[in-house]
């Protein structure tokens, strides 16, 4: 309990956890991940897709394929463009 009589809780304790951890948007691409959230946080997956598109000059589809099939483990999730 705090001085204001509120329970101390971690943000992860709330039923509504942060939803933007698997999302990235900039002037070139907007992608969102779906699957195991911790894996998207750990791998900065959506940002990785955007960075590959920007730095390698490849299409969003190719960047998504590289990340989903080359970086993520099977069953971790997917990316929506």
Secondary structure as GFF3:
##gff-version 3
##sequence-region A 1 81
A	DSSP	three_ten_helix	11	13	.	.	.	ID=ss1
A	DSSP	beta_strand	23	25	.	.	.	ID=ss2
A	DSSP	beta_strand	30	35	.	.	.	ID=ss3
A	DSSP	alpha_helix	37	43	.	.	.	ID=ss4
A	DSSP	alpha_helix	45	56	.	.	.	ID=ss5
A	DSSP	alpha_helix	60	70	.	.	.	ID=ss6
A	DSSP	beta_strand	77	80	.	.	.	ID=ss7
###
